[in-house]
Amino acid sequence: MRPFAYQRATDAPSAIQALAAAATSNNALTEATVQPLAGGTTLIDLMKLDVMRPMTVVDINPLARAWSAINLDDGNLRLGALARMSDVAVNPEIQRSYPVIADALKLAASPQLRNMATLGGNVLQRTRCSYFRDVSYASCNKRSPGSGCAALEGFNRSHAVLGTSEQCIATYPGDFAQALIALDASVEITGKSGARTIPLSDLHKAPGNSPQIETTLAPGELISAFLVSGRWPRSVYLKARDRQSYEFALASAAIALDVQDGVVRDARVALGGVATVPWRARVPEALLKGERFDDSLAQRVAEAAFGDAKTRKHNAFKVALGKRVVARALHQAAAMEV
């Protein structure tokens, strides 16, 4: 790990000022000379690997007093971005009204990491692509723009089949964001001009021709909260992985259903482990709405979810696996007693 300066923010304005001071528009996150530190479960790893090389780390944990509350008022949920994953996962109201969130957080990491990691940091975590995380590989457009993508012709078993480009096929690794995007969550972002709110679906950027630009956050901005309208007690998060203890998804599905008298009135489908960003599957949702749920419908929805998949040499299995995960998650959600 390279030497760096440590700075402790006293409040949101001081944190934002420190982060914005050395930032420039469209600067690759990997090259940013100032980085925020909350749980540190991703940043410290990448600093040790020499992937991220900040000259200054700004500790934003003092903001937790204002940014870590869990509020559920009038059927609307607000989660502070500095809330710890473990605290949210065990919250009784979250488990009753948003089981998809509780499930996603419980399956996201080891208990020790969940005790440290924050919601905001989890949503912004970076890919586990080995070509990105190992600096001995020169070709990684996400780490070194314009250098190429070694994964295209390399070992790409864990890589994405949705939302890819010829510049990058790295998979978005998180679980929590899939639950949020399925619930039409919004993100409250605090910066120099105050707070603004955007749909979570507008936060992450698909790689396209600039995979080094991963989000729409402006220099100095921080996520301060996540907002969800309405309750979704009939919701699940299902994750398929190589091992049950602490592993990233090969394929996952966040499903939320509103079922009345056997008919699906509303449906939300999001996919993880298979896409470059948190992936909302809107075509499958449209197939569900207004229909009576049965196995045939579940299979049609699963097929539609991967209609645009583009596979590589080692990751074609993800399409079949992803379809099974979606169908199984739909059955689990439909069978829930609420």
C-alpha positions as CSV (number, residue, x, y, z in Angstrom):
1,M,0.0,0.0,0.0
2,R,1.3,3.5,-0.9
3,P,1.5,6.3,1.7
4,F,-1.6,8.5,2.0
5,A,-2.8,11.3,4.2
6,Y,-5.8,10.7,6.5
7,Q,-8.4,13.4,7.0
8,R,-11.4,13.1,9.3
9,A,-14.5,15.0,8.2
10,T,-16.5,16.8,10.9
11,D,-19.7,17.2,8.9
12,A,-21.1,16.9,5.3
13,P,-19.8,20.2,4.0
14,S,-16.2,19.5,5.1
15,A,-16.4,16.0,3.6
16,I,-17.7,17.3,0.3
17,Q,-15.2,20.2,0.2
18,A,-12.3,17.8,0.8
19,L,-13.5,15.3,-1.9
20,A,-14.2,17.9,-4.5
21,A,-10.9,19.8,-4.1
22,A,-8.8,17.4,-6.2
23,A,-11.6,15.9,-8.4
24,T,-12.2,16.7,-12.0
25,S,-15.1,16.0,-14.2
26,N,-15.1,12.5,-15.8
27,N,-12.0,11.6,-13.9
28,A,-11.6,7.8,-13.7
29,L,-12.5,6.7,-10.2
30,T,-9.3,4.6,-10.0
31,E,-7.3,7.8,-10.6
32,A,-9.0,10.0,-8.1
33,T,-6.5,11.4,-5.6
34,V,-9.0,11.8,-2.8
35,Q,-11.4,9.0,-1.7
36,P,-14.0,8.7,1.0
37,L,-13.7,6.1,3.7
38,A,-16.7,4.6,5.5
39,G,-16.5,0.8,6.1
40,G,-13.4,0.6,3.9
41,T,-14.2,-3.0,2.9
42,T,-13.7,-2.3,-0.8
43,L,-11.4,0.8,-0.8
44,I,-8.7,-0.7,1.5
45,D,-8.6,-3.9,-0.5
46,L,-8.0,-2.0,-3.7
47,M,-5.4,0.2,-2.1
48,K,-3.5,-2.9,-1.0
49,L,-3.7,-4.3,-4.5
50,D,-2.4,-1.0,-5.8
51,V,-5.5,-0.6,-8.0
52,M,-6.6,2.6,-6.3
53,R,-3.9,5.0,-5.2
54,P,-5.4,8.0,-3.3
55,M,-3.1,10.6,-1.9
56,T,-5.8,11.5,0.7
57,V,-8.5,9.4,2.4
58,V,-11.4,11.3,4.0
59,D,-13.0,9.5,6.9
60,I,-16.8,10.2,6.6
61,N,-17.9,8.1,9.6
62,P,-18.6,11.2,11.7
63,L,-21.6,11.8,9.3
64,A,-23.2,8.6,10.5
65,R,-25.1,10.4,13.2
66,A,-27.2,12.1,10.5
67,W,-26.8,9.5,7.7
68,S,-27.5,6.1,9.3
69,A,-31.1,6.2,10.3
70,I,-33.7,3.6,9.2
71,N,-37.1,5.3,8.9
72,L,-40.4,3.7,7.7
73,D,-43.1,6.3,7.8
74,D,-46.5,6.2,5.9
75,G,-45.4,3.2,4.0
76,N,-42.2,4.8,2.7
77,L,-38.7,3.7,3.5
78,R,-35.6,5.9,4.0
79,L,-32.3,4.2,4.6
80,G,-29.3,6.3,5.6
81,A,-26.3,5.6,3.4
82,L,-24.0,5.1,6.4
83,A,-26.2,2.5,8.0
84,R,-24.3,-0.7,8.4
85,M,-25.5,-3.7,6.3
86,S,-25.9,-5.9,9.3
87,D,-28.2,-3.4,11.2
88,V,-30.5,-3.1,8.2
89,A,-30.7,-6.8,7.5
90,V,-31.9,-7.7,11.1
91,N,-34.3,-4.8,11.4
92,P,-37.8,-6.3,12.0
93,E,-39.6,-3.8,9.8
94,I,-37.3,-4.4,6.9
95,Q,-37.8,-8.1,7.3
96,R,-41.6,-7.8,7.3
97,S,-42.1,-5.1,4.6
98,Y,-39.0,-5.5,2.4
99,P,-37.7,-9.1,2.7
100,V,-35.9,-8.7,-0.6
101,I,-33.7,-6.1,1.0
102,A,-33.0,-8.2,4.1
103,D,-32.2,-11.2,2.0
104,A,-29.9,-9.4,-0.3
105,L,-27.9,-7.9,2.6
106,K,-27.7,-11.2,4.5
107,L,-26.3,-12.9,1.4
108,A,-23.9,-10.2,0.5
109,A,-20.9,-11.0,2.6
110,S,-19.5,-12.5,5.7
111,P,-21.0,-11.3,9.1
112,Q,-17.7,-9.5,9.9
113,L,-17.9,-7.5,6.7
114,R,-21.6,-6.8,7.1
115,N,-20.8,-5.3,10.5
116,M,-18.4,-2.9,8.9
117,A,-19.8,-2.2,5.4
118,T,-22.2,0.7,4.8
119,L,-25.2,0.7,2.4
120,G,-23.7,3.5,0.3
121,G,-20.3,1.8,0.0
122,N,-22.0,-1.5,-0.9
123,V,-23.9,0.1,-3.8
124,L,-20.7,1.7,-5.1
125,Q,-18.5,-1.3,-4.7
126,R,-16.3,-2.1,-7.7
127,T,-16.0,-5.2,-9.9
128,R,-14.2,-8.3,-8.8
129,C,-12.9,-8.9,-12.3
130,S,-9.5,-10.4,-11.8
131,Y,-8.0,-8.4,-14.7
132,F,-9.1,-5.2,-13.0
133,R,-7.8,-6.2,-9.6
134,D,-4.5,-7.6,-10.7
135,V,-2.3,-4.7,-11.9
136,S,0.1,-7.2,-13.6
137,Y,-2.4,-7.3,-16.4
138,A,-1.9,-4.2,-18.5
139,S,-5.1,-4.5,-20.5
140,C,-8.1,-3.2,-18.4
141,N,-10.1,-0.3,-19.8
142,K,-11.7,0.2,-16.4
143,R,-8.4,0.6,-14.6
144,S,-6.4,2.1,-17.5
145,P,-8.6,3.6,-20.2
146,G,-7.7,2.7,-23.8
147,S,-5.6,-0.3,-22.8
148,G,-8.0,-3.0,-23.9
149,C,-10.0,-5.6,-22.1
150,A,-8.1,-8.8,-21.3
151,A,-11.3,-10.6,-20.2
152,L,-12.7,-10.6,-23.8
153,E,-10.4,-13.4,-24.8
154,G,-9.2,-14.4,-21.4
155,F,-10.9,-16.5,-18.6
156,N,-14.3,-14.9,-18.4
157,R,-16.4,-17.4,-16.4
158,S,-17.5,-14.8,-13.9
159,H,-18.2,-12.0,-16.4
160,A,-21.4,-10.4,-17.6
161,V,-23.7,-11.5,-20.3
162,L,-26.0,-8.4,-20.2
163,G,-25.1,-4.7,-20.7
164,T,-21.6,-5.5,-22.0
165,S,-19.5,-3.7,-24.7
166,E,-16.4,-4.4,-26.6
167,Q,-14.6,-2.2,-24.1
168,C,-15.6,-4.1,-20.9
169,I,-17.5,-7.2,-19.7
170,A,-16.9,-6.9,-16.0
171,T,-19.8,-7.9,-13.8
172,Y,-21.3,-5.5,-11.2
173,P,-20.7,-7.5,-8.0
174,G,-23.3,-6.2,-5.5
175,D,-26.5,-7.7,-4.2
176,F,-28.2,-4.8,-2.3
177,A,-28.5,-2.7,-5.5
178,Q,-30.5,-5.4,-7.2
179,A,-33.1,-5.3,-4.4
180,L,-33.2,-1.5,-4.6
181,I,-33.6,-1.3,-8.4
182,A,-36.3,-3.9,-8.3
183,L,-38.2,-1.7,-5.8
184,D,-37.8,1.5,-7.9
185,A,-35.7,3.0,-5.3
186,S,-34.3,6.5,-5.5
187,V,-30.9,7.8,-4.3
188,E,-30.4,11.0,-2.3
189,I,-27.1,12.6,-3.3
190,T,-25.5,15.4,-1.3
191,G,-23.0,17.7,-2.9
192,K,-21.8,21.3,-3.0
193,S,-25.1,22.6,-4.2
194,G,-27.1,20.7,-1.6
195,A,-29.1,17.5,-2.0
196,R,-30.6,16.0,-5.2
197,T,-32.6,12.8,-5.8
198,I,-32.3,10.5,-8.8
199,P,-33.7,7.0,-9.6
200,L,-31.2,4.3,-8.6
201,S,-31.4,3.2,-12.2
202,D,-29.7,6.4,-13.2
203,L,-26.8,6.0,-10.8
204,H,-24.7,3.3,-12.5
205,K,-23.4,3.6,-16.0
206,A,-23.0,0.7,-18.4
207,P,-19.5,0.5,-19.8
208,G,-20.1,1.6,-23.4
209,N,-17.0,3.3,-24.6
210,S,-15.9,4.6,-21.2
211,P,-16.0,1.8,-18.6
212,Q,-13.8,3.9,-16.3
213,I,-16.8,6.2,-15.6
214,E,-18.9,3.9,-13.4
215,T,-21.5,6.3,-12.0
216,T,-23.2,9.6,-12.6
217,L,-22.0,11.1,-9.3
218,A,-20.4,14.5,-9.8
219,P,-17.0,15.3,-8.2
220,G,-17.4,15.7,-4.4
221,E,-20.9,14.2,-4.2
222,L,-21.8,11.5,-1.7
223,I,-24.8,9.2,-1.4
224,S,-26.7,10.2,1.7
225,A,-29.8,8.0,1.6
226,F,-31.9,5.5,-0.3
227,L,-35.7,6.0,-0.7
228,V,-38.3,3.4,-1.4
229,S,-42.0,4.2,-1.9
230,G,-44.6,1.6,-0.7
231,R,-44.1,-1.7,1.0
232,W,-43.3,-5.0,-0.8
233,P,-43.8,-7.9,1.7
234,R,-44.0,-10.4,-1.2
235,S,-40.4,-10.2,-2.3
236,V,-37.4,-12.4,-2.4
237,Y,-33.7,-12.3,-3.3
238,L,-32.2,-15.6,-4.6
239,K,-28.5,-16.0,-5.2
240,A,-26.6,-18.8,-6.9
241,R,-22.9,-19.0,-6.2
242,D,-20.0,-21.4,-6.1
243,R,-20.2,-21.8,-2.4
244,Q,-22.7,-20.8,0.3
245,S,-20.3,-18.9,2.5
246,Y,-19.2,-15.5,1.4
247,E,-19.1,-15.6,-2.4
248,F,-20.3,-13.3,-5.2
249,A,-23.2,-14.2,-7.3
250,L,-22.9,-16.2,-10.6
251,A,-26.6,-15.4,-11.1
252,S,-29.2,-13.8,-8.8
253,A,-32.7,-12.4,-8.9
254,A,-34.6,-9.8,-6.9
255,I,-38.4,-10.4,-7.3
256,A,-41.2,-8.4,-5.9
257,L,-44.9,-9.2,-6.6
258,D,-48.3,-7.7,-5.9
259,V,-50.8,-10.6,-6.2
260,Q,-54.5,-10.3,-5.7
261,D,-56.9,-13.2,-6.1
262,G,-54.2,-15.2,-7.9
263,V,-53.5,-12.4,-10.5
264,V,-50.2,-10.5,-10.6
265,R,-51.2,-6.9,-10.4
266,D,-47.6,-5.6,-10.3
267,A,-44.2,-7.2,-10.7
268,R,-40.6,-6.2,-10.3
269,V,-37.6,-8.2,-11.6
270,A,-33.9,-7.4,-11.3
271,L,-30.9,-9.5,-12.1
272,G,-27.5,-9.8,-10.5
273,G,-24.2,-11.6,-11.2
274,V,-24.9,-11.5,-14.9
275,A,-24.8,-7.8,-15.9
276,T,-22.4,-4.9,-15.9
277,V,-24.7,-2.8,-13.8
278,P,-27.7,-3.5,-11.5
279,W,-30.1,-4.8,-14.0
280,R,-33.8,-4.1,-14.2
281,A,-35.7,-6.6,-16.4
282,R,-38.7,-4.7,-17.6
283,V,-39.8,-7.0,-20.4
284,P,-40.3,-9.9,-18.0
285,E,-42.2,-7.6,-15.7
286,A,-44.6,-6.8,-18.5
287,L,-45.2,-10.5,-19.1
288,L,-46.2,-11.0,-15.5
289,K,-48.7,-8.1,-15.1
290,G,-52.3,-9.1,-15.3
291,E,-51.6,-12.8,-15.5
292,R,-52.3,-15.7,-13.2
293,F,-49.1,-17.1,-12.0
294,D,-48.1,-20.7,-12.9
295,D,-45.1,-22.6,-13.9
296,S,-45.6,-21.9,-17.6
297,L,-45.6,-18.1,-17.0
298,A,-42.5,-18.4,-14.8
299,Q,-40.6,-20.1,-17.6
300,R,-41.7,-17.6,-20.2
301,V,-40.5,-14.8,-17.9
302,A,-37.2,-16.5,-17.3
303,E,-36.6,-16.9,-21.0
304,A,-37.4,-13.2,-21.6
305,A,-35.0,-12.1,-18.9
306,F,-32.0,-13.3,-21.0
307,G,-33.3,-12.5,-24.5
308,D,-30.5,-10.0,-25.0
309,A,-27.7,-12.0,-23.4
310,K,-24.3,-12.1,-25.2
311,T,-22.1,-14.9,-24.0
312,R,-18.3,-15.4,-24.1
313,K,-16.2,-18.6,-24.1
314,H,-16.5,-19.5,-20.5
315,N,-19.7,-17.8,-19.2
316,A,-22.5,-19.2,-21.5
317,F,-23.6,-21.3,-18.6
318,K,-24.9,-18.2,-16.8
319,V,-27.8,-17.9,-19.2
320,A,-29.3,-21.3,-18.3
321,L,-28.4,-20.8,-14.6
322,G,-29.9,-17.3,-14.6
323,K,-33.2,-18.6,-16.1
324,R,-33.5,-21.2,-13.4
325,V,-32.8,-18.7,-10.7
326,V,-35.4,-16.3,-12.0
327,A,-38.1,-19.1,-12.3
328,R,-37.3,-20.4,-8.8
329,A,-37.4,-16.9,-7.3
330,L,-40.7,-16.2,-8.9
331,H,-42.2,-19.4,-7.4
332,Q,-40.8,-18.5,-4.0
333,A,-42.3,-15.0,-4.1
334,A,-45.7,-16.2,-5.4
335,A,-45.9,-18.8,-2.6
336,M,-45.2,-16.3,0.2
337,E,-47.9,-15.7,2.8
338,V,-48.4,-12.0,3.4
